[in-house]
Amino acid sequence: MPTYDFINTHTGEEWTDMMSIADMESLLEGNPEIRQAWKTAPAIAGDHIMGVGPKTDSGFNERMEQIANSNPGSPMASRYGANTKTIKEIKTREVLKKHKVI
């Protein structure tokens, strides 16, 4: 069961209690002077928190490379594009990037 933080707005008393969601809702409905206190932000679990991110398989990476090669001027191409470009293609991209008007 989750724990909830409460505050009594009349007395200023704060406490933490463990109860079900239904019990918490009935407590708040029956006592208008009691409010739920948010001492901390809710915790969210996931791989993105530590910057590790989910692992992608080779099939996904291959498909992203195909899409990137079909769209050579996109940001996706710089991230997933194949490094099989000729020197001429690389130099052309550098010149286009240098003279691009924003």
Gaussian input, Z-matrix of N, CA and C with variables (Angstrom, degrees):
# hf/3-21g

backbone

0 1
 N
 C     1     B1
 C     2     B2     1     A1
 N     3     B3     2     A2     1     D1
 C     4     B4     3     A3     2     D2
 C     5     B5     4     A4     3     D3
 N     6     B6     5     A5     4     D4
 C     7     B7     6     A6     5     D5
 C     8     B8     7     A7     6     D6
 N     9     B9     8     A8     7     D7
 C    10    B10     9     A9     8     D8
 C    11    B11    10    A10     9     D9
 N    12    B12    11    A11    10    D10
 C    13    B13    12    A12    11    D11
 C    14    B14    13    A13    12    D12
 N    15    B15    14    A14    13    D13
 C    16    B16    15    A15    14    D14
 C    17    B17    16    A16    15    D15
 N    18    B18    17    A17    16    D16
 C    19    B19    18    A18    17    D17
 C    20    B20    19    A19    18    D18
 N    21    B21    20    A20    19    D19
 C    22    B22    21    A21    20    D20
 C    23    B23    22    A22    21    D21
 N    24    B24    23    A23    22    D22
 C    25    B25    24    A24    23    D23
 C    26    B26    25    A25    24    D24
 N    27    B27    26    A26    25    D25
 C    28    B28    27    A27    26    D26
 C    29    B29    28    A28    27    D27
 N    30    B30    29    A29    28    D28
 C    31    B31    30    A30    29    D29
 C    32    B32    31    A31    30    D30
 N    33    B33    32    A32    31    D31
 C    34    B34    33    A33    32    D32
 C    35    B35    34    A34    33    D33
 N    36    B36    35    A35    34    D34
 C    37    B37    36    A36    35    D35
 C    38    B38    37    A37    36    D36
 N    39    B39    38    A38    37    D37
 C    40    B40    39    A39    38    D38
 C    41    B41    40    A40    39    D39
 N    42    B42    41    A41    40    D40
 C    43    B43    42    A42    41    D41
 C    44    B44    43    A43    42    D42
 N    45    B45    44    A44    43    D43
 C    46    B46    45    A45    44    D44
 C    47    B47    46    A46    45    D45
 N    48    B48    47    A47    46    D46
 C    49    B49    48    A48    47    D47
 C    50    B50    49    A49    48    D48
 N    51    B51    50    A50    49    D49
 C    52    B52    51    A51    50    D50
 C    53    B53    52    A52    51    D51
 N    54    B54    53    A53    52    D52
 C    55    B55    54    A54    53    D53
 C    56    B56    55    A55    54    D54
 N    57    B57    56    A56    55    D55
 C    58    B58    57    A57    56    D56
 C    59    B59    58    A58    57    D57
 N    60    B60    59    A59    58    D58
 C    61    B61    60    A60    59    D59
 C    62    B62    61    A61    60    D60
 N    63    B63    62    A62    61    D61
 C    64    B64    63    A63    62    D62
 C    65    B65    64    A64    63    D63
 N    66    B66    65    A65    64    D64
 C    67    B67    66    A66    65    D65
 C    68    B68    67    A67    66    D66
 N    69    B69    68    A68    67    D67
 C    70    B70    69    A69    68    D68
 C    71    B71    70    A70    69    D69
 N    72    B72    71    A71    70    D70
 C    73    B73    72    A72    71    D71
 C    74    B74    73    A73    72    D72
 N    75    B75    74    A74    73    D73
 C    76    B76    75    A75    74    D74
 C    77    B77    76    A76    75    D75
 N    78    B78    77    A77    76    D76
 C    79    B79    78    A78    77    D77
 C    80    B80    79    A79    78    D78
 N    81    B81    80    A80    79    D79
 C    82    B82    81    A81    80    D80
 C    83    B83    82    A82    81    D81
 N    84    B84    83    A83    82    D82
 C    85    B85    84    A84    83    D83
 C    86    B86    85    A85    84    D84
 N    87    B87    86    A86    85    D85
 C    88    B88    87    A87    86    D86
 C    89    B89    88    A88    87    D87
 N    90    B90    89    A89    88    D88
 C    91    B91    90    A90    89    D89
 C    92    B92    91    A91    90    D90
 N    93    B93    92    A92    91    D91
 C    94    B94    93    A93    92    D92
 C    95    B95    94    A94    93    D93
 N    96    B96    95    A95    94    D94
 C    97    B97    96    A96    95    D95
 C    98    B98    97    A97    96    D96
 N    99    B99    98    A98    97    D97
 C   100   B100    99    A99    98    D98
 C   101   B101   100   A100    99    D99
 N   102   B102   101   A101   100   D100
 C   103   B103   102   A102   101   D101
 C   104   B104   103   A103   102   D102
 N   105   B105   104   A104   103   D103
 C   106   B106   105   A105   104   D104
 C   107   B107   106   A106   105   D105
 N   108   B108   107   A107   106   D106
 C   109   B109   108   A108   107   D107
 C   110   B110   109   A109   108   D108
 N   111   B111   110   A110   109   D109
 C   112   B112   111   A111   110   D110
 C   113   B113   112   A112   111   D111
 N   114   B114   113   A113   112   D112
 C   115   B115   114   A114   113   D113
 C   116   B116   115   A115   114   D114
 N   117   B117   116   A116   115   D115
 C   118   B118   117   A117   116   D116
 C   119   B119   118   A118   117   D117
 N   120   B120   119   A119   118   D118
 C   121   B121   120   A120   119   D119
 C   122   B122   121   A121   120   D120
 N   123   B123   122   A122   121   D121
 C   124   B124   123   A123   122   D122
 C   125   B125   124   A124   123   D123
 N   126   B126   125   A125   124   D124
 C   127   B127   126   A126   125   D125
 C   128   B128   127   A127   126   D126
 N   129   B129   128   A128   127   D127
 C   130   B130   129   A129   128   D128
 C   131   B131   130   A130   129   D129
 N   132   B132   131   A131   130   D130
 C   133   B133   132   A132   131   D131
 C   134   B134   133   A133   132   D132
 N   135   B135   134   A134   133   D133
 C   136   B136   135   A135   134   D134
 C   137   B137   136   A136   135   D135
 N   138   B138   137   A137   136   D136
 C   139   B139   138   A138   137   D137
 C   140   B140   139   A139   138   D138
 N   141   B141   140   A140   139   D139
 C   142   B142   141   A141   140   D140
 C   143   B143   142   A142   141   D141
 N   144   B144   143   A143   142   D142
 C   145   B145   144   A144   143   D143
 C   146   B146   145   A145   144   D144
 N   147   B147   146   A146   145   D145
 C   148   B148   147   A147   146   D146
 C   149   B149   148   A148   147   D147
 N   150   B150   149   A149   148   D148
 C   151   B151   150   A150   149   D149
 C   152   B152   151   A151   150   D150
 N   153   B153   152   A152   151   D151
 C   154   B154   153   A153   152   D152
 C   155   B155   154   A154   153   D153
 N   156   B156   155   A155   154   D154
 C   157   B157   156   A156   155   D155
 C   158   B158   157   A157   156   D156
 N   159   B159   158   A158   157   D157
 C   160   B160   159   A159   158   D158
 C   161   B161   160   A160   159   D159
 N   162   B162   161   A161   160   D160
 C   163   B163   162   A162   161   D161
 C   164   B164   163   A163   162   D162
 N   165   B165   164   A164   163   D163
 C   166   B166   165   A165   164   D164
 C   167   B167   166   A166   165   D165
 N   168   B168   167   A167   166   D166
 C   169   B169   168   A168   167   D167
 C   170   B170   169   A169   168   D168
 N   171   B171   170   A170   169   D169
 C   172   B172   171   A171   170   D170
 C   173   B173   172   A172   171   D171
 N   174   B174   173   A173   172   D172
 C   175   B175   174   A174   173   D173
 C   176   B176   175   A175   174   D174
 N   177   B177   176   A176   175   D175
 C   178   B178   177   A177   176   D176
 C   179   B179   178   A178   177   D177
 N   180   B180   179   A179   178   D178
 C   181   B181   180   A180   179   D179
 C   182   B182   181   A181   180   D180
 N   183   B183   182   A182   181   D181
 C   184   B184   183   A183   182   D182
 C   185   B185   184   A184   183   D183
 N   186   B186   185   A185   184   D184
 C   187   B187   186   A186   185   D185
 C   188   B188   187   A187   186   D186
 N   189   B189   188   A188   187   D187
 C   190   B190   189   A189   188   D188
 C   191   B191   190   A190   189   D189
 N   192   B192   191   A191   190   D190
 C   193   B193   192   A192   191   D191
 C   194   B194   193   A193   192   D192
 N   195   B195   194   A194   193   D193
 C   196   B196   195   A195   194   D194
 C   197   B197   196   A196   195   D195
 N   198   B198   197   A197   196   D196
 C   199   B199   198   A198   197   D197
 C   200   B200   199   A199   198   D198
 N   201   B201   200   A200   199   D199
 C   202   B202   201   A201   200   D200
 C   203   B203   202   A202   201   D201
 N   204   B204   203   A203   202   D202
 C   205   B205   204   A204   203   D203
 C   206   B206   205   A205   204   D204
 N   207   B207   206   A206   205   D205
 C   208   B208   207   A207   206   D206
 C   209   B209   208   A208   207   D207
 N   210   B210   209   A209   208   D208
 C   211   B211   210   A210   209   D209
 C   212   B212   211   A211   210   D210
 N   213   B213   212   A212   211   D211
 C   214   B214   213   A213   212   D212
 C   215   B215   214   A214   213   D213
 N   216   B216   215   A215   214   D214
 C   217   B217   216   A216   215   D215
 C   218   B218   217   A217   216   D216
 N   219   B219   218   A218   217   D217
 C   220   B220   219   A219   218   D218
 C   221   B221   220   A220   219   D219
 N   222   B222   221   A221   220   D220
 C   223   B223   222   A222   221   D221
 C   224   B224   223   A223   222   D222
 N   225   B225   224   A224   223   D223
 C   226   B226   225   A225   224   D224
 C   227   B227   226   A226   225   D225
 N   228   B228   227   A227   226   D226
 C   229   B229   228   A228   227   D227
 C   230   B230   229   A229   228   D228
 N   231   B231   230   A230   229   D229
 C   232   B232   231   A231   230   D230
 C   233   B233   232   A232   231   D231
 N   234   B234   233   A233   232   D232
 C   235   B235   234   A234   233   D233
 C   236   B236   235   A235   234   D234
 N   237   B237   236   A236   235   D235
 C   238   B238   237   A237   236   D236
 C   239   B239   238   A238   237   D237
 N   240   B240   239   A239   238   D238
 C   241   B241   240   A240   239   D239
 C   242   B242   241   A241   240   D240
 N   243   B243   242   A242   241   D241
 C   244   B244   243   A243   242   D242
 C   245   B245   244   A244   243   D243
 N   246   B246   245   A245   244   D244
 C   247   B247   246   A246   245   D245
 C   248   B248   247   A247   246   D246
 N   249   B249   248   A248   247   D247
 C   250   B250   249   A249   248   D248
 C   251   B251   250   A250   249   D249
 N   252   B252   251   A251   250   D250
 C   253   B253   252   A252   251   D251
 C   254   B254   253   A253   252   D252
 N   255   B255   254   A254   253   D253
 C   256   B256   255   A255   254   D254
 C   257   B257   256   A256   255   D255
 N   258   B258   257   A257   256   D256
 C   259   B259   258   A258   257   D257
 C   260   B260   259   A259   258   D258
 N   261   B261   260   A260   259   D259
 C   262   B262   261   A261   260   D260
 C   263   B263   262   A262   261   D261
 N   264   B264   263   A263   262   D262
 C   265   B265   264   A264   263   D263
 C   266   B266   265   A265   264   D264
 N   267   B267   266   A266   265   D265
 C   268   B268   267   A267   266   D266
 C   269   B269   268   A268   267   D267
 N   270   B270   269   A269   268   D268
 C   271   B271   270   A270   269   D269
 C   272   B272   271   A271   270   D270
 N   273   B273   272   A272   271   D271
 C   274   B274   273   A273   272   D272
 C   275   B275   274   A274   273   D273
 N   276   B276   275   A275   274   D274
 C   277   B277   276   A276   275   D275
 C   278   B278   277   A277   276   D276
 N   279   B279   278   A278   277   D277
 C   280   B280   279   A279   278   D278
 C   281   B281   280   A280   279   D279
 N   282   B282   281   A281   280   D280
 C   283   B283   282   A282   281   D281
 C   284   B284   283   A283   282   D282
 N   285   B285   284   A284   283   D283
 C   286   B286   285   A285   284   D284
 C   287   B287   286   A286   285   D285
 N   288   B288   287   A287   286   D286
 C   289   B289   288   A288   287   D287
 C   290   B290   289   A289   288   D288
 N   291   B291   290   A290   289   D289
 C   292   B292   291   A291   290   D290
 C   293   B293   292   A292   291   D291
 N   294   B294   293   A293   292   D292
 C   295   B295   294   A294   293   D293
 C   296   B296   295   A295   294   D294
 N   297   B297   296   A296   295   D295
 C   298   B298   297   A297   296   D296
 C   299   B299   298   A298   297   D297
 N   300   B300   299   A299   298   D298
 C   301   B301   300   A300   299   D299
 C   302   B302   301   A301   300   D300
 N   303   B303   302   A302   301   D301
 C   304   B304   303   A303   302   D302
 C   305   B305   304   A304   303   D303

   B1=1.4545
   B2=1.5175
   B3=1.3117
   B4=1.4683
   B5=1.5241
   B6=1.3123
   B7=1.4597
   B8=1.5219
   B9=1.3209
   B10=1.4631
   B11=1.5204
   B12=1.3187
   B13=1.4604
   B14=1.5212
   B15=1.3428
   B16=1.4568
   B17=1.5182
   B18=1.3407
   B19=1.4551
   B20=1.5248
   B21=1.3316
   B22=1.4577
   B23=1.5205
   B24=1.3238
   B25=1.4689
   B26=1.5253
   B27=1.3311
   B28=1.4646
   B29=1.5218
   B30=1.3239
   B31=1.4641
   B32=1.5307
   B33=1.3382
   B34=1.4579
   B35=1.5212
   B36=1.3210
   B37=1.4665
   B38=1.5327
   B39=1.3214
   B40=1.4656
   B41=1.5257
   B42=1.3379
   B43=1.4503
   B44=1.5162
   B45=1.3285
   B46=1.4627
   B47=1.5195
   B48=1.3237
   B49=1.4553
   B50=1.5284
   B51=1.3396
   B52=1.4547
   B53=1.5256
   B54=1.3317
   B55=1.4603
   B56=1.5161
   B57=1.3145
   B58=1.4613
   B59=1.5258
   B60=1.3050
   B61=1.4677
   B62=1.5290
   B63=1.3397
   B64=1.4663
   B65=1.5295
   B66=1.3452
   B67=1.4702
   B68=1.5202
   B69=1.3184
   B70=1.4576
   B71=1.5219
   B72=1.3414
   B73=1.4640
   B74=1.5250
   B75=1.3419
   B76=1.4667
   B77=1.5290
   B78=1.3310
   B79=1.4639
   B80=1.5186
   B81=1.3274
   B82=1.4629
   B83=1.5292
   B84=1.3421
   B85=1.4664
   B86=1.5265
   B87=1.3135
   B88=1.4587
   B89=1.5140
   B90=1.3106
   B91=1.4702
   B92=1.5244
   B93=1.3409
   B94=1.4675
   B95=1.5337
   B96=1.3313
   B97=1.4728
   B98=1.5314
   B99=1.3216
   B100=1.4682
   B101=1.5288
   B102=1.3059
   B103=1.4627
   B104=1.5247
   B105=1.3143
   B106=1.4610
   B107=1.5216
   B108=1.3123
   B109=1.4624
   B110=1.5256
   B111=1.3006
   B112=1.4705
   B113=1.5179
   B114=1.3320
   B115=1.4643
   B116=1.5184
   B117=1.3221
   B118=1.4603
   B119=1.5227
   B120=1.2941
   B121=1.4583
   B122=1.5228
   B123=1.3130
   B124=1.4642
   B125=1.5240
   B126=1.3150
   B127=1.4644
   B128=1.5201
   B129=1.3247
   B130=1.4562
   B131=1.5138
   B132=1.3121
   B133=1.4569
   B134=1.5192
   B135=1.3287
   B136=1.4519
   B137=1.5134
   B138=1.3109
   B139=1.4588
   B140=1.5223
   B141=1.3304
   B142=1.4594
   B143=1.5257
   B144=1.3196
   B145=1.4594
   B146=1.5280
   B147=1.3130
   B148=1.4602
   B149=1.5254
   B150=1.3223
   B151=1.4552
   B152=1.5140
   B153=1.3285
   B154=1.4519
   B155=1.5172
   B156=1.2982
   B157=1.4515
   B158=1.5148
   B159=1.3049
   B160=1.4639
   B161=1.5246
   B162=1.2902
   B163=1.4653
   B164=1.5276
   B165=1.3212
   B166=1.4575
   B167=1.5179
   B168=1.3182
   B169=1.4579
   B170=1.5310
   B171=1.3160
   B172=1.4633
   B173=1.5232
   B174=1.3367
   B175=1.4626
   B176=1.5217
   B177=1.3210
   B178=1.4613
   B179=1.5258
   B180=1.3406
   B181=1.4618
   B182=1.5286
   B183=1.3156
   B184=1.4667
   B185=1.5315
   B186=1.3316
   B187=1.4655
   B188=1.5235
   B189=1.3182
   B190=1.4590
   B191=1.5291
   B192=1.3127
   B193=1.4620
   B194=1.5265
   B195=1.3462
   B196=1.4643
   B197=1.5242
   B198=1.3159
   B199=1.4631
   B200=1.5209
   B201=1.3247
   B202=1.4658
   B203=1.5270
   B204=1.3205
   B205=1.4668
   B206=1.5228
   B207=1.3322
   B208=1.4610
   B209=1.5218
   B210=1.3349
   B211=1.4690
   B212=1.5248
   B213=1.3360
   B214=1.4638
   B215=1.5276
   B216=1.3150
   B217=1.4623
   B218=1.5120
   B219=1.3071
   B220=1.4603
   B221=1.5287
   B222=1.3368
   B223=1.4658
   B224=1.5244
   B225=1.3206
   B226=1.4585
   B227=1.5250
   B228=1.3360
   B229=1.4639
   B230=1.5223
   B231=1.3246
   B232=1.4676
   B233=1.5210
   B234=1.3357
   B235=1.4612
   B236=1.5275
   B237=1.3340
   B238=1.4559
   B239=1.5247
   B240=1.3178
   B241=1.4556
   B242=1.5182
   B243=1.3163
   B244=1.4643
   B245=1.5279
   B246=1.2845
   B247=1.4627
   B248=1.5227
   B249=1.3133
   B250=1.4644
   B251=1.5251
   B252=1.3124
   B253=1.4515
   B254=1.5257
   B255=1.3127
   B256=1.4621
   B257=1.5245
   B258=1.3046
   B259=1.4611
   B260=1.5229
   B261=1.3171
   B262=1.4638
   B263=1.5331
   B264=1.3369
   B265=1.4573
   B266=1.5341
   B267=1.3042
   B268=1.4681
   B269=1.5192
   B270=1.3363
   B271=1.4645
   B272=1.5258
   B273=1.3252
   B274=1.4594
   B275=1.5167
   B276=1.3391
   B277=1.4674
   B278=1.5242
   B279=1.3269
   B280=1.4643
   B281=1.5160
   B282=1.3256
   B283=1.4705
   B284=1.5275
   B285=1.3307
   B286=1.4582
   B287=1.5262
   B288=1.3257
   B289=1.4552
   B290=1.5321
   B291=1.3490
   B292=1.4610
   B293=1.5276
   B294=1.3248
   B295=1.4664
   B296=1.5142
   B297=1.3030
   B298=1.4644
   B299=1.5154
   B300=1.3448
   B301=1.4549
   B302=1.5218
   B303=1.3373
   B304=1.4778
   B305=1.4995
   A1=109.51
   A2=115.95
   A3=119.11
   A4=112.01
   A5=114.56
   A6=120.62
   A7=108.38
   A8=115.03
   A9=121.46
   A10=108.93
   A11=116.00
   A12=122.27
   A13=107.44
   A14=115.80
   A15=121.44
   A16=109.70
   A17=114.93
   A18=121.67
   A19=108.37
   A20=115.27
   A21=121.09
   A22=106.39
   A23=117.15
   A24=120.80
   A25=112.52
   A26=118.26
   A27=120.63
   A28=111.63
   A29=117.53
   A30=120.92
   A31=112.72
   A32=117.59
   A33=120.79
   A34=113.35
   A35=116.84
   A36=121.58
   A37=110.04
   A38=116.15
   A39=122.19
   A40=108.74
   A41=116.17
   A42=120.61
   A43=110.00
   A44=114.50
   A45=122.70
   A46=107.63
   A47=115.47
   A48=119.93
   A49=109.23
   A50=115.91
   A51=121.28
   A52=107.85
   A53=116.20
   A54=120.29
   A55=110.13
   A56=116.09
   A57=120.18
   A58=109.75
   A59=115.87
   A60=120.60
   A61=109.79
   A62=116.87
   A63=120.54
   A64=110.97
   A65=116.72
   A66=119.72
   A67=111.35
   A68=117.12
   A69=120.65
   A70=110.76
   A71=117.50
   A72=120.85
   A73=111.43
   A74=117.56
   A75=119.71
   A76=111.25
   A77=118.51
   A78=121.86
   A79=110.75
   A80=116.74
   A81=120.60
   A82=111.86
   A83=117.27
   A84=120.36
   A85=111.59
   A86=117.38
   A87=121.25
   A88=114.26
   A89=117.89
   A90=122.38
   A91=109.49
   A92=117.83
   A93=119.30
   A94=113.68
   A95=117.59
   A96=119.73
   A97=111.96
   A98=117.48
   A99=121.19
   A100=108.99
   A101=115.72
   A102=121.82
   A103=108.65
   A104=114.68
   A105=119.20
   A106=108.05
   A107=117.40
   A108=122.80
   A109=108.81
   A110=116.07
   A111=121.54
   A112=107.58
   A113=115.84
   A114=120.15
   A115=111.74
   A116=116.08
   A117=120.74
   A118=108.56
   A119=115.86
   A120=120.47
   A121=109.38
   A122=117.50
   A123=119.17
   A124=111.28
   A125=116.03
   A126=121.10
   A127=109.54
   A128=115.42
   A129=121.67
   A130=107.35
   A131=116.15
   A132=120.32
   A133=109.86
   A134=116.01
   A135=119.97
   A136=111.70
   A137=116.07
   A138=120.75
   A139=112.24
   A140=117.41
   A141=120.37
   A142=112.95
   A143=118.79
   A144=122.02
   A145=111.06
   A146=117.32
   A147=121.10
   A148=112.41
   A149=117.98
   A150=120.35
   A151=113.32
   A152=116.91
   A153=120.50
   A154=110.33
   A155=117.51
   A156=123.05
   A157=113.16
   A158=115.74
   A159=119.19
   A160=111.23
   A161=115.78
   A162=121.39
   A163=109.13
   A164=116.58
   A165=120.71
   A166=108.59
   A167=115.19
   A168=119.03
   A169=110.28
   A170=116.56
   A171=120.91
   A172=111.99
   A173=117.67
   A174=120.17
   A175=111.72
   A176=116.25
   A177=120.70
   A178=110.53
   A179=116.07
   A180=119.94
   A181=111.64
   A182=116.97
   A183=120.46
   A184=110.66
   A185=116.46
   A186=120.13
   A187=110.44
   A188=117.71
   A189=121.15
   A190=110.75
   A191=116.92
   A192=121.31
   A193=110.62
   A194=117.17
   A195=120.62
   A196=111.09
   A197=116.70
   A198=120.60
   A199=110.14
   A200=117.11
   A201=121.45
   A202=111.37
   A203=117.15
   A204=119.88
   A205=111.83
   A206=117.31
   A207=120.49
   A208=111.79
   A209=116.84
   A210=122.96
   A211=109.12
   A212=117.63
   A213=120.16
   A214=115.61
   A215=119.74
   A216=119.83
   A217=113.86
   A218=117.93
   A219=121.13
   A220=111.93
   A221=116.92
   A222=119.79
   A223=112.30
   A224=116.13
   A225=119.89
   A226=110.54
   A227=116.22
   A228=120.00
   A229=111.19
   A230=116.70
   A231=118.10
   A232=111.65
   A233=117.06
   A234=119.79
   A235=112.80
   A236=117.77
   A237=121.44
   A238=113.43
   A239=118.42
   A240=120.52
   A241=113.08
   A242=114.82
   A243=120.17
   A244=109.65
   A245=116.34
   A246=121.72
   A247=111.28
   A248=116.59
   A249=121.09
   A250=110.81
   A251=116.85
   A252=120.89
   A253=109.88
   A254=114.20
   A255=119.05
   A256=108.90
   A257=116.16
   A258=121.43
   A259=110.32
   A260=116.26
   A261=120.56
   A262=110.69
   A263=117.41
   A264=120.54
   A265=111.44
   A266=116.71
   A267=120.94
   A268=110.59
   A269=117.74
   A270=121.75
   A271=111.09
   A272=117.32
   A273=120.76
   A274=110.32
   A275=117.51
   A276=121.49
   A277=111.12
   A278=118.13
   A279=121.29
   A280=111.09
   A281=117.11
   A282=120.76
   A283=109.86
   A284=117.28
   A285=120.37
   A286=111.39
   A287=117.04
   A288=120.81
   A289=110.91
   A290=115.69
   A291=120.71
   A292=111.40
   A293=117.47
   A294=121.24
   A295=113.36
   A296=117.35
   A297=120.90
   A298=109.60
   A299=115.85
   A300=121.70
   A301=107.57
   A302=113.94
   A303=118.82
   A304=109.47
   D1=146.69
   D2=-179.81
   D3=-79.46
   D4=159.10
   D5=174.71
   D6=-104.86
   D7=145.22
   D8=-178.78
   D9=-127.01
   D10=145.59
   D11=175.56
   D12=-101.96
   D13=133.53
   D14=-179.13
   D15=-125.40
   D16=158.24
   D17=174.19
   D18=-140.13
   D19=135.74
   D20=174.98
   D21=-91.03
   D22=117.23
   D23=-174.55
   D24=-71.41
   D25=-21.23
   D26=178.84
   D27=-81.02
   D28=-43.48
   D29=-175.06
   D30=-99.89
   D31=-19.64
   D32=-177.47
   D33=82.53
   D34=3.67
   D35=-179.45
   D36=-69.24
   D37=135.03
   D38=177.53
   D39=-119.97
   D40=141.89
   D41=177.62
   D42=-155.06
   D43=163.54
   D44=178.20
   D45=-118.25
   D46=136.93
   D47=-178.22
   D48=-138.71
   D49=146.22
   D50=177.62
   D51=-101.86
   D52=122.34
   D53=-178.61
   D54=-160.99
   D55=169.20
   D56=177.51
   D57=-76.24
   D58=166.80
   D59=179.70
   D60=-63.66
   D61=-41.51
   D62=-179.91
   D63=-61.60
   D64=-42.37
   D65=178.01
   D66=-64.67
   D67=-40.36
   D68=178.93
   D69=-63.03
   D70=-44.32
   D71=-179.97
   D72=-64.40
   D73=-40.72
   D74=178.96
   D75=-67.93
   D76=-35.24
   D77=176.16
   D78=-62.45
   D79=-44.80
   D80=-179.00
   D81=-69.29
   D82=-36.10
   D83=179.17
   D84=-70.35
   D85=-37.53
   D86=-177.58
   D87=-80.70
   D88=-16.94
   D89=-177.71
   D90=-130.33
   D91=92.20
   D92=-176.50
   D93=-67.47
   D94=-17.51
   D95=179.10
   D96=-80.77
   D97=-10.91
   D98=179.78
   D99=-98.80
   D100=131.43
   D101=178.10
   D102=-126.38
   D103=155.39
   D104=176.63
   D105=-78.56
   D106=130.91
   D107=-179.87
   D108=-99.28
   D109=138.27
   D110=178.67
   D111=-110.90
   D112=94.16
   D113=-179.84
   D114=-78.34
   D115=-33.54
   D116=178.96
   D117=-136.89
   D118=163.78
   D119=175.32
   D120=-71.39
   D121=147.76
   D122=178.27
   D123=-60.79
   D124=140.22
   D125=179.86
   D126=-79.41
   D127=136.53
   D128=178.62
   D129=-119.96
   D130=124.74
   D131=-179.66
   D132=-92.20
   D133=140.80
   D134=177.11
   D135=169.00
   D136=162.55
   D137=179.95
   D138=-70.27
   D139=-24.91
   D140=-175.60
   D141=-71.01
   D142=-15.57
   D143=-177.76
   D144=-63.69
   D145=-44.94
   D146=-176.62
   D147=-92.00
   D148=4.79
   D149=-179.92
   D150=76.83
   D151=13.01
   D152=-178.16
   D153=-83.67
   D154=-41.35
   D155=177.70
   D156=65.30
   D157=157.06
   D158=179.49
   D159=-70.60
   D160=148.23
   D161=178.74
   D162=-77.92
   D163=142.80
   D164=177.40
   D165=-109.61
   D166=146.11
   D167=-179.39
   D168=-85.47
   D169=170.96
   D170=-175.99
   D171=-68.13
   D172=-28.65
   D173=178.24
   D174=-65.19
   D175=-41.21
   D176=177.09
   D177=-63.29
   D178=-47.28
   D179=-179.74
   D180=-62.28
   D181=-37.21
   D182=178.90
   D183=-65.73
   D184=-42.31
   D185=179.40
   D186=-65.43
   D187=-40.95
   D188=177.80
   D189=-63.00
   D190=-37.38
   D191=177.39
   D192=-64.78
   D193=-39.37
   D194=177.86
   D195=-63.92
   D196=-43.30
   D197=178.35
   D198=-64.69
   D199=-42.68
   D200=-179.59
   D201=-63.27
   D202=-40.00
   D203=179.34
   D204=-69.76
   D205=-25.29
   D206=176.27
   D207=-77.39
   D208=-19.22
   D209=-179.59
   D210=-127.20
   D211=74.67
   D212=-170.54
   D213=-66.19
   D214=-22.70
   D215=-178.30
   D216=-92.94
   D217=3.26
   D218=-174.96
   D219=-87.04
   D220=160.85
   D221=174.42
   D222=-61.61
   D223=-27.77
   D224=178.23
   D225=-64.49
   D226=-34.26
   D227=-179.99
   D228=-65.53
   D229=-36.82
   D230=179.67
   D231=-71.77
   D232=-24.02
   D233=-179.50
   D234=-90.79
   D235=-44.32
   D236=-173.57
   D237=-111.76
   D238=-7.57
   D239=-174.34
   D240=-61.67
   D241=148.83
   D242=179.19
   D243=-72.54
   D244=147.62
   D245=178.99
   D246=-91.43
   D247=38.75
   D248=-178.15
   D249=-104.61
   D250=26.92
   D251=-179.43
   D252=-81.83
   D253=148.72
   D254=176.71
   D255=-78.52
   D256=166.11
   D257=177.76
   D258=-59.62
   D259=-39.79
   D260=179.38
   D261=-61.27
   D262=-43.20
   D263=179.31
   D264=-65.26
   D265=-40.58
   D266=179.28
   D267=-63.80
   D268=-46.59
   D269=-179.94
   D270=-65.05
   D271=-38.47
   D272=178.32
   D273=-62.79
   D274=-44.18
   D275=177.89
   D276=-61.53
   D277=-40.63
   D278=179.59
   D279=-63.39
   D280=-41.59
   D281=179.49
   D282=-67.15
   D283=-43.42
   D284=179.19
   D285=-63.27
   D286=-40.11
   D287=179.39
   D288=-66.44
   D289=-36.71
   D290=-178.88
   D291=-67.52
   D292=-37.27
   D293=-175.05
   D294=-102.00
   D295=11.86
   D296=-179.96
   D297=-68.23
   D298=131.03
   D299=179.12
   D300=-95.62
   D301=126.69
   D302=-178.54
   D303=-101.99

